[in-house]
Amino acid sequence: MAVRAAVVPAIGSPLEITEIDLPDPGPGQVRVRLTAAGVCHSDLSLSNGTMRVPLPAVLGHEGAGTVVSVGEGVEGLAPGAAVVLNWAPSCGTCHACSLGEVWLCANALSGAARTHAHRADDGTALHPGLNVAAFAEETVVDASCVLPAPDGVPLADAALLGCAVLTGYGAVHHSARVREGETVAVFGVGGVGLAALQAARIAGAAKIVAVDVSPAKEELARAAGATDYVVASDTTAREIRALTAKQGVDVAVECVGRAVTIRVAWESTRRGGRTTVVGIGGKDQQVTFNALEIFHWGRTLTGCVYGNSDPARDLPVLADHVRAGRLDLAALVTERIALDGIPAAFDNMLAGKGGRALVVF
């Protein structure tokens, strides 16, 4: 069956809206009609080669929709069921999974190499990007990539739960483990950063400093929970220390993925502070420290994959926060457009203009 999808032909190439021949679901697979898809910075990383996946591919790893049909052997799902896509399903058998660290599953992206569909015009085989190929009217995914959409959460907003919110919330609660009364700085006020700001507020942080290069994002940041806003500059670390009695924050969450931002985030924490790096940077982004400062400052620098989250465990928790009004998904979305408009929004993202398709990236 032919559906429209946004395809990236090669590294550095713009997305193309085209018809693809999407097969019926095979054994263990589910066909989903997308209600909403999110443009996330990770999609940019896939298109420019920062993260490598087989191409050409249908991108989009954050989405929600309704089940159209299921393949042989799929249980617990039926046509019409509302679902959230999970781009990083855990296998349950690898070493990381045996340790309970499902976000580090060695086989999470094994599905990205499979043939997902074919271009309708020339028959070119297409891969599913990060497993789920959400930049399309419909997609076919493994049943492990589907989670029940939580009751009481609008399906279009629920798309955010598949990546941005899990990542930002998890960075604060699972990786940095922010405690009530601590001070927090969040670097990068995109979708993940906004989720991290809300998560810090939910955790009871006493002071929450948002940092971004754009002064225009201050209102968004404060609405999400920031108590202070700093426009990024050469004096960012000094400004953050001034806001915290010259100590620095207890926790810094870096959502950008640039060497300079990681270094400033680390410098913005107090002695013994904790920095969690969420942003995905390229191999050319080298962060350097000298041995003496590592010893003297006693700070901790950690990576964070998918918010160190277990979607099956954390999705119901996030839904409770949404229903109780503690977590505002709509605050992460400033523009909603039809699926046809995704490439235009993605082009805006590539140009650094802040375009958004359904979801803030």
C-alpha positions as a Markdown table, in Angstrom:
| # | Residue | x | y | z |
|---|---|---|---|---|
| 1 | Met | 0.0 | 0.0 | 0.0 |
| 2 | Ala | 1.4 | 3.4 | -1.0 |
| 3 | Val | 1.7 | 6.1 | 1.7 |
| 4 | Arg | 3.5 | 9.5 | 1.8 |
| 5 | Ala | 6.7 | 9.7 | 3.8 |
| 6 | Ala | 9.7 | 12.0 | 4.3 |
| 7 | Val | 12.8 | 10.2 | 3.0 |
| 8 | Val | 16.4 | 11.2 | 3.5 |
| 9 | Pro | 18.3 | 9.9 | 0.4 |
| 10 | Ala | 21.9 | 10.3 | 1.6 |
| 11 | Ile | 24.0 | 12.1 | 4.3 |
| 12 | Gly | 23.6 | 15.9 | 3.8 |
| 13 | Ser | 20.6 | 15.6 | 1.5 |
| 14 | Pro | 17.3 | 17.4 | 2.2 |
| 15 | Leu | 14.3 | 15.4 | 3.0 |
| 16 | Glu | 12.0 | 14.4 | 0.2 |
| 17 | Ile | 8.3 | 13.9 | 0.4 |
| 18 | Thr | 7.5 | 10.9 | -1.8 |
| 19 | Glu | 5.2 | 7.9 | -1.9 |
| 20 | Ile | 6.5 | 4.6 | -0.6 |
| 21 | Asp | 5.2 | 1.1 | -0.9 |
| 22 | Leu | 4.7 | 0.1 | 2.7 |
| 23 | Pro | 4.1 | -3.7 | 3.1 |
| 24 | Asp | 1.5 | -5.3 | 5.4 |
| 25 | Pro | 2.8 | -6.2 | 8.8 |
| 26 | Gly | 4.6 | -9.5 | 9.0 |
| 27 | Pro | 4.9 | -11.8 | 11.9 |
| 28 | Gly | 5.5 | -9.9 | 15.1 |
| 29 | Gln | 4.8 | -6.5 | 13.4 |
| 30 | Val | 2.3 | -3.8 | 13.8 |
| 31 | Arg | 1.0 | -1.2 | 11.3 |
| 32 | Val | 0.4 | 2.3 | 12.8 |
| 33 | Arg | -1.4 | 5.4 | 11.3 |
| 34 | Leu | 0.5 | 8.4 | 12.7 |
| 35 | Thr | -1.4 | 11.1 | 14.5 |
| 36 | Ala | 1.7 | 13.1 | 15.3 |
| 37 | Ala | 5.4 | 12.9 | 14.6 |
| 38 | Gly | 8.1 | 14.9 | 16.3 |
| 39 | Val | 11.1 | 16.6 | 14.7 |
| 40 | Cys | 13.9 | 16.0 | 17.2 |
| 41 | His | 17.5 | 17.1 | 17.0 |
| 42 | Ser | 18.5 | 13.4 | 16.7 |
| 43 | Asp | 16.9 | 13.4 | 13.2 |
| 44 | Leu | 19.3 | 16.2 | 12.3 |
| 45 | Ser | 22.2 | 14.1 | 13.6 |
| 46 | Leu | 21.0 | 11.2 | 11.4 |
| 47 | Ser | 20.7 | 13.3 | 8.3 |
| 48 | Asn | 24.1 | 15.0 | 8.6 |
| 49 | Gly | 26.0 | 11.8 | 9.6 |
| 50 | Thr | 26.7 | 12.6 | 13.2 |
| 51 | Met | 24.8 | 9.3 | 14.0 |
| 52 | Arg | 25.2 | 6.7 | 11.4 |
| 53 | Val | 22.3 | 4.5 | 10.2 |
| 54 | Pro | 21.7 | 2.8 | 6.9 |
| 55 | Leu | 20.4 | 5.1 | 4.2 |
| 56 | Pro | 18.2 | 5.9 | 2.3 |
| 57 | Ala | 15.7 | 5.9 | 5.2 |
| 58 | Val | 12.4 | 7.2 | 6.4 |
| 59 | Leu | 13.4 | 9.3 | 9.4 |
| 60 | Gly | 11.3 | 10.2 | 12.5 |
| 61 | His | 11.7 | 8.3 | 15.8 |
| 62 | Glu | 9.1 | 10.1 | 17.9 |
| 63 | Gly | 5.5 | 9.6 | 17.2 |
| 64 | Ala | 2.0 | 8.4 | 18.3 |
| 65 | Gly | -1.0 | 7.0 | 16.4 |
| 66 | Thr | -3.5 | 4.2 | 16.1 |
| 67 | Val | -3.0 | 0.6 | 15.2 |
| 68 | Val | -4.3 | -0.2 | 11.7 |
| 69 | Ser | -3.5 | -4.0 | 11.6 |
| 70 | Val | -1.2 | -6.5 | 13.3 |
| 71 | Gly | 0.8 | -9.4 | 12.0 |
| 72 | Glu | 0.8 | -13.0 | 13.1 |
| 73 | Gly | 1.7 | -13.7 | 16.7 |
| 74 | Val | 1.1 | -10.2 | 18.0 |
| 75 | Glu | -0.9 | -10.2 | 21.2 |
| 76 | Gly | -2.5 | -7.4 | 23.2 |
| 77 | Leu | -2.9 | -5.0 | 20.3 |
| 78 | Ala | -5.8 | -4.6 | 18.0 |
| 79 | Pro | -6.9 | -2.2 | 15.3 |
| 80 | Gly | -7.9 | 1.1 | 16.7 |
| 81 | Ala | -5.6 | 0.9 | 19.8 |
| 82 | Ala | -3.8 | 4.2 | 20.6 |
| 83 | Val | -0.1 | 3.7 | 20.8 |
| 84 | Val | 3.2 | 5.6 | 21.4 |
| 85 | Leu | 6.2 | 4.5 | 19.3 |
| 86 | Asn | 9.4 | 3.4 | 21.1 |
| 87 | Trp | 12.5 | 3.8 | 18.9 |
| 88 | Ala | 14.8 | 1.9 | 21.3 |
| 89 | Pro | 13.2 | -1.4 | 22.3 |
| 90 | Ser | 15.2 | -3.5 | 24.7 |
| 91 | Cys | 16.0 | -7.2 | 23.8 |
| 92 | Gly | 16.0 | -8.4 | 27.4 |
| 93 | Thr | 18.9 | -10.8 | 26.8 |
| 94 | Cys | 22.0 | -8.7 | 26.2 |
| 95 | His | 24.5 | -7.9 | 29.0 |
| 96 | Ala | 23.1 | -4.4 | 29.6 |
| 97 | Cys | 19.5 | -5.7 | 29.8 |
| 98 | Ser | 20.6 | -8.3 | 32.3 |
| 99 | Leu | 21.9 | -5.5 | 34.5 |
| 100 | Gly | 18.6 | -3.6 | 34.2 |
| 101 | Glu | 20.2 | -0.9 | 32.0 |
| 102 | Val | 17.7 | -1.3 | 29.1 |
| 103 | Trp | 18.6 | 2.1 | 27.7 |
| 104 | Leu | 22.0 | 0.7 | 26.8 |
| 105 | Cys | 20.6 | -2.4 | 25.1 |
| 106 | Ala | 23.1 | -3.7 | 22.6 |
| 107 | Asn | 20.4 | -4.7 | 20.2 |
| 108 | Ala | 18.1 | -1.7 | 20.4 |
| 109 | Leu | 18.8 | -0.4 | 16.9 |
| 110 | Ser | 19.2 | -3.8 | 15.2 |
| 111 | Gly | 15.9 | -3.0 | 13.3 |
| 112 | Ala | 17.4 | 0.1 | 11.6 |
| 113 | Ala | 19.2 | -2.1 | 9.1 |
| 114 | Arg | 16.1 | -3.9 | 7.8 |
| 115 | Thr | 14.2 | -3.1 | 4.6 |
| 116 | His | 11.2 | -1.0 | 5.8 |
| 117 | Ala | 9.6 | -0.1 | 2.4 |
| 118 | His | 10.4 | 0.8 | -1.2 |
| 119 | Arg | 10.1 | 4.1 | -3.0 |
| 120 | Ala | 7.1 | 3.9 | -5.2 |
| 121 | Asp | 8.7 | 5.7 | -8.1 |
| 122 | Asp | 11.9 | 3.6 | -8.6 |
| 123 | Gly | 11.7 | 0.7 | -6.1 |
| 124 | Thr | 14.7 | 1.8 | -4.0 |
| 125 | Ala | 14.8 | 0.0 | -0.7 |
| 126 | Leu | 14.3 | 2.2 | 2.3 |
| 127 | His | 15.4 | 1.6 | 5.9 |
| 128 | Pro | 13.4 | 2.7 | 9.0 |
| 129 | Gly | 15.9 | 5.3 | 10.5 |
| 130 | Leu | 15.8 | 4.7 | 14.2 |
| 131 | Asn | 13.5 | 1.7 | 13.9 |
| 132 | Val | 10.1 | 3.4 | 13.7 |
| 133 | Ala | 10.0 | 5.7 | 10.6 |
| 134 | Ala | 7.6 | 8.1 | 12.0 |
| 135 | Phe | 7.9 | 10.8 | 9.3 |
| 136 | Ala | 5.1 | 9.2 | 7.3 |
| 137 | Glu | 1.3 | 8.8 | 7.2 |
| 138 | Glu | 1.7 | 5.2 | 8.3 |
| 139 | Thr | 4.5 | 2.9 | 9.4 |
| 140 | Val | 5.2 | -0.7 | 10.1 |
| 141 | Val | 7.2 | -1.5 | 13.2 |
| 142 | Asp | 8.1 | -4.5 | 15.4 |
| 143 | Ala | 5.6 | -5.0 | 18.2 |
| 144 | Ser | 8.4 | -4.3 | 20.7 |
| 145 | Cys | 8.4 | -0.7 | 19.3 |
| 146 | Val | 4.8 | -0.1 | 20.4 |
| 147 | Leu | 3.6 | 1.0 | 23.8 |
| 148 | Pro | 0.0 | 1.6 | 24.8 |
| 149 | Ala | -0.8 | 5.3 | 24.8 |
| 150 | Pro | -1.7 | 6.5 | 28.3 |
| 151 | Asp | -5.3 | 7.4 | 29.1 |
| 152 | Gly | -6.1 | 11.0 | 29.5 |
| 153 | Val | -3.2 | 12.3 | 27.4 |
| 154 | Pro | -4.1 | 13.7 | 23.9 |
| 155 | Leu | -2.6 | 11.5 | 21.3 |
| 156 | Ala | -0.9 | 14.3 | 19.5 |
| 157 | Asp | 0.8 | 15.4 | 22.7 |
| 158 | Ala | 1.7 | 11.8 | 23.6 |
| 159 | Ala | 4.1 | 11.7 | 20.7 |
| 160 | Leu | 6.5 | 13.7 | 22.9 |
| 161 | Leu | 6.6 | 10.9 | 25.4 |
| 162 | Gly | 8.4 | 8.7 | 23.0 |
| 163 | Cys | 11.7 | 10.6 | 23.2 |
| 164 | Ala | 11.9 | 14.3 | 24.3 |
| 165 | Val | 10.1 | 13.9 | 27.6 |
| 166 | Leu | 11.5 | 10.5 | 28.5 |
| 167 | Thr | 15.0 | 11.9 | 27.8 |
| 168 | Gly | 14.7 | 15.2 | 29.6 |
| 169 | Tyr | 12.7 | 13.8 | 32.6 |
| 170 | Gly | 15.0 | 10.8 | 32.8 |
| 171 | Ala | 18.2 | 13.0 | 32.7 |
| 172 | Val | 17.0 | 14.8 | 35.8 |
| 173 | His | 15.4 | 11.9 | 37.7 |
| 174 | His | 17.5 | 8.9 | 36.7 |
| 175 | Ser | 20.9 | 10.2 | 35.6 |
| 176 | Ala | 21.5 | 13.3 | 37.7 |
| 177 | Arg | 19.0 | 12.2 | 40.4 |
| 178 | Val | 18.1 | 15.7 | 41.4 |
| 179 | Arg | 17.0 | 16.0 | 45.0 |
| 180 | Glu | 14.6 | 18.4 | 46.6 |
| 181 | Gly | 16.3 | 21.7 | 47.4 |
| 182 | Glu | 19.2 | 21.3 | 45.0 |
| 183 | Thr | 20.1 | 23.9 | 42.4 |
| 184 | Val | 20.0 | 23.0 | 38.7 |
| 185 | Ala | 21.2 | 24.5 | 35.4 |
| 186 | Val | 19.8 | 23.3 | 32.1 |
| 187 | Phe | 21.8 | 24.1 | 29.0 |
| 188 | Gly | 19.7 | 24.3 | 25.8 |
| 189 | Val | 16.0 | 25.2 | 25.8 |
| 190 | Gly | 14.8 | 22.9 | 23.1 |
| 191 | Gly | 12.2 | 20.1 | 23.6 |
| 192 | Val | 14.5 | 18.0 | 25.8 |
| 193 | Gly | 15.7 | 21.1 | 27.7 |
| 194 | Leu | 12.1 | 22.2 | 28.4 |
| 195 | Ala | 11.3 | 18.7 | 29.6 |
| 196 | Ala | 14.3 | 18.8 | 31.9 |
| 197 | Leu | 13.3 | 22.2 | 33.3 |
| 198 | Gln | 9.8 | 20.8 | 34.1 |
| 199 | Ala | 11.4 | 17.7 | 35.6 |
| 200 | Ala | 13.7 | 19.8 | 37.8 |
| 201 | Arg | 10.6 | 21.7 | 39.1 |
| 202 | Ile | 8.8 | 18.4 | 39.8 |
| 203 | Ala | 11.9 | 17.2 | 41.7 |
| 204 | Gly | 11.6 | 20.2 | 43.9 |
| 205 | Ala | 14.8 | 22.0 | 42.8 |
| 206 | Ala | 15.2 | 25.3 | 44.8 |
| 207 | Lys | 16.8 | 27.2 | 41.9 |
| 208 | Ile | 16.6 | 26.3 | 38.2 |
| 209 | Val | 18.7 | 28.2 | 35.7 |
| 210 | Ala | 18.0 | 27.9 | 32.0 |
| 211 | Val | 20.8 | 28.7 | 29.6 |
| 212 | Asp | 20.4 | 29.2 | 25.8 |
| 213 | Val | 21.9 | 31.3 | 23.0 |
| 214 | Ser | 18.5 | 32.8 | 22.2 |
| 215 | Pro | 17.1 | 35.6 | 24.5 |
| 216 | Ala | 13.7 | 34.8 | 22.8 |
| 217 | Lys | 13.4 | 31.5 | 24.7 |
| 218 | Glu | 13.3 | 33.0 | 28.1 |
| 219 | Glu | 9.5 | 33.1 | 28.3 |
| 220 | Leu | 9.3 | 29.4 | 27.3 |
| 221 | Ala | 12.0 | 28.5 | 29.9 |
| 222 | Arg | 10.3 | 30.4 | 32.8 |
| 223 | Ala | 6.9 | 28.8 | 31.9 |
| 224 | Ala | 8.6 | 25.4 | 32.1 |
| 225 | Gly | 10.0 | 26.1 | 35.6 |
| 226 | Ala | 13.2 | 28.2 | 35.2 |
| 227 | Thr | 13.7 | 30.6 | 38.1 |
| 228 | Asp | 16.5 | 32.4 | 36.2 |
| 229 | Tyr | 17.6 | 32.7 | 32.6 |
| 230 | Val | 21.1 | 33.2 | 31.3 |
| 231 | Val | 21.9 | 34.1 | 27.6 |
| 232 | Ala | 25.0 | 31.9 | 26.8 |
| 233 | Ser | 28.2 | 33.9 | 26.5 |
| 234 | Asp | 31.9 | 33.7 | 27.6 |
| 235 | Thr | 30.8 | 34.5 | 31.1 |
| 236 | Thr | 28.0 | 31.9 | 31.5 |
| 237 | Ala | 29.8 | 29.9 | 34.3 |
| 238 | Arg | 30.6 | 33.1 | 36.2 |
| 239 | Glu | 26.9 | 34.3 | 35.9 |
| 240 | Ile | 25.6 | 30.9 | 37.2 |
| 241 | Arg | 28.0 | 31.0 | 40.2 |
| 242 | Ala | 26.8 | 34.6 | 40.9 |
| 243 | Leu | 23.3 | 33.2 | 41.1 |
| 244 | Thr | 24.3 | 30.5 | 43.6 |
| 245 | Ala | 26.3 | 32.4 | 46.2 |
| 246 | Lys | 29.5 | 31.9 | 44.1 |
| 247 | Gln | 29.3 | 28.1 | 44.6 |
| 248 | Gly | 27.9 | 26.9 | 41.3 |
| 249 | Val | 24.8 | 24.6 | 40.9 |
| 250 | Asp | 24.5 | 21.1 | 42.3 |
| 251 | Val | 23.5 | 19.7 | 38.9 |
| 252 | Ala | 24.0 | 20.8 | 35.3 |
| 253 | Val | 22.1 | 19.1 | 32.4 |
| 254 | Glu | 23.7 | 19.7 | 29.0 |
| 255 | Cys | 21.2 | 19.2 | 26.2 |
| 256 | Val | 23.2 | 20.6 | 23.3 |
| 257 | Gly | 26.1 | 18.2 | 22.5 |
| 258 | Arg | 28.9 | 20.7 | 21.9 |
| 259 | Ala | 32.3 | 20.5 | 23.5 |
| 260 | Val | 32.2 | 24.2 | 24.7 |
| 261 | Thr | 28.8 | 23.7 | 26.3 |
| 262 | Ile | 29.8 | 20.5 | 28.0 |
| 263 | Arg | 32.8 | 22.2 | 29.4 |
| 264 | Val | 30.8 | 25.3 | 30.6 |
| 265 | Ala | 28.2 | 23.1 | 32.2 |
| 266 | Trp | 30.9 | 21.3 | 34.1 |
| 267 | Glu | 32.5 | 24.6 | 35.2 |
| 268 | Ser | 29.1 | 25.8 | 36.3 |
| 269 | Thr | 28.7 | 23.2 | 39.0 |
| 270 | Arg | 29.9 | 23.5 | 42.6 |
| 271 | Arg | 32.8 | 21.5 | 43.9 |
| 272 | Gly | 31.5 | 17.9 | 44.0 |
| 273 | Gly | 28.7 | 18.8 | 41.6 |
| 274 | Arg | 27.2 | 16.6 | 38.9 |
| 275 | Thr | 27.0 | 17.2 | 35.1 |
| 276 | Thr | 24.8 | 15.0 | 32.9 |
| 277 | Val | 25.4 | 15.2 | 29.2 |
| 278 | Val | 22.3 | 14.5 | 27.1 |
| 279 | Gly | 23.2 | 16.2 | 23.8 |
| 280 | Ile | 24.6 | 14.2 | 21.0 |
| 281 | Gly | 27.8 | 15.6 | 19.7 |
| 282 | Gly | 30.1 | 14.7 | 16.8 |
| 283 | Lys | 33.5 | 12.9 | 17.1 |
| 284 | Asp | 35.1 | 16.3 | 16.3 |
| 285 | Gln | 33.8 | 17.7 | 19.6 |
| 286 | Gln | 36.7 | 17.1 | 21.9 |
| 287 | Val | 36.3 | 18.0 | 25.6 |
| 288 | Thr | 39.5 | 18.4 | 27.6 |
| 289 | Phe | 40.3 | 18.5 | 31.3 |
| 290 | Asn | 43.6 | 18.6 | 33.2 |
| 291 | Ala | 44.3 | 16.0 | 35.9 |
| 292 | Leu | 44.7 | 18.6 | 38.7 |
| 293 | Glu | 41.2 | 20.1 | 38.2 |
| 294 | Ile | 39.6 | 16.7 | 38.1 |
| 295 | Phe | 41.1 | 15.9 | 41.5 |
| 296 | His | 40.5 | 19.4 | 43.0 |
| 297 | Trp | 36.9 | 19.9 | 42.0 |
| 298 | Gly | 35.7 | 16.4 | 42.7 |
| 299 | Arg | 32.9 | 16.8 | 40.1 |
| 300 | Thr | 31.2 | 14.0 | 38.2 |
| 301 | Leu | 30.6 | 14.0 | 34.5 |
| 302 | Thr | 28.3 | 11.4 | 33.1 |
| 303 | Gly | 26.7 | 10.5 | 29.8 |
| 304 | Cys | 23.0 | 9.9 | 29.5 |
| 305 | Val | 21.3 | 7.7 | 26.8 |
| 306 | Tyr | 17.5 | 8.1 | 26.4 |
| 307 | Gly | 17.4 | 9.6 | 29.8 |
| 308 | Asn | 18.5 | 6.3 | 31.3 |
| 309 | Ser | 14.8 | 5.5 | 31.0 |
| 310 | Asp | 12.8 | 2.3 | 30.7 |
| 311 | Pro | 9.8 | 3.4 | 28.5 |
| 312 | Ala | 7.6 | 0.6 | 29.8 |
| 313 | Arg | 8.2 | 1.6 | 33.4 |
| 314 | Asp | 8.4 | 5.4 | 33.0 |
| 315 | Leu | 5.6 | 6.1 | 30.5 |
| 316 | Pro | 2.9 | 5.5 | 33.2 |
| 317 | Val | 4.8 | 7.7 | 35.6 |
| 318 | Leu | 5.0 | 10.6 | 33.1 |
| 319 | Ala | 1.3 | 10.1 | 32.3 |
| 320 | Asp | 0.4 | 10.6 | 36.0 |
| 321 | His | 2.4 | 13.8 | 36.0 |
| 322 | Val | 0.5 | 15.0 | 32.9 |
| 323 | Arg | -2.9 | 14.2 | 34.3 |
| 324 | Ala | -2.1 | 15.9 | 37.6 |
| 325 | Gly | -1.0 | 19.0 | 35.8 |
| 326 | Arg | 2.7 | 18.8 | 36.9 |
| 327 | Leu | 4.0 | 18.1 | 33.4 |
| 328 | Asp | 2.7 | 20.3 | 30.5 |
| 329 | Leu | 3.3 | 18.6 | 27.2 |
| 330 | Ala | 1.6 | 21.4 | 25.3 |
| 331 | Ala | 4.3 | 23.8 | 26.6 |
| 332 | Leu | 6.9 | 21.9 | 24.5 |
| 333 | Val | 5.0 | 22.5 | 21.3 |
| 334 | Thr | 4.8 | 25.9 | 19.7 |
| 335 | Glu | 3.7 | 24.9 | 16.2 |
| 336 | Arg | 1.6 | 22.1 | 14.8 |
| 337 | Ile | 1.6 | 21.4 | 11.1 |
| 338 | Ala | 0.3 | 18.6 | 8.9 |
| 339 | Leu | 2.6 | 15.7 | 8.1 |
| 340 | Asp | 3.1 | 17.1 | 4.6 |
| 341 | Gly | 4.9 | 20.1 | 6.2 |
| 342 | Ile | 7.5 | 18.1 | 8.0 |
| 343 | Pro | 10.2 | 18.6 | 5.4 |
| 344 | Ala | 9.7 | 22.4 | 5.6 |
| 345 | Ala | 10.0 | 22.4 | 9.4 |
| 346 | Phe | 13.0 | 20.1 | 9.1 |
| 347 | Asp | 14.6 | 22.5 | 6.6 |
| 348 | Asn | 14.1 | 25.3 | 9.1 |
| 349 | Met | 15.9 | 23.1 | 11.7 |
| 350 | Leu | 18.8 | 22.5 | 9.4 |
| 351 | Ala | 19.0 | 26.3 | 8.8 |
| 352 | Gly | 18.9 | 26.9 | 12.6 |
| 353 | Lys | 15.7 | 28.8 | 12.3 |
| 354 | Gly | 13.9 | 26.9 | 15.1 |
| 355 | Gly | 11.2 | 25.3 | 12.9 |
| 356 | Arg | 9.0 | 22.8 | 14.6 |
| 357 | Ala | 6.8 | 20.1 | 13.3 |
| 358 | Leu | 4.3 | 19.0 | 16.0 |
| 359 | Val | 7.1 | 18.8 | 18.5 |
| 360 | Val | 9.8 | 21.1 | 19.7 |
| 361 | Phe | 13.2 | 19.6 | 18.9 |
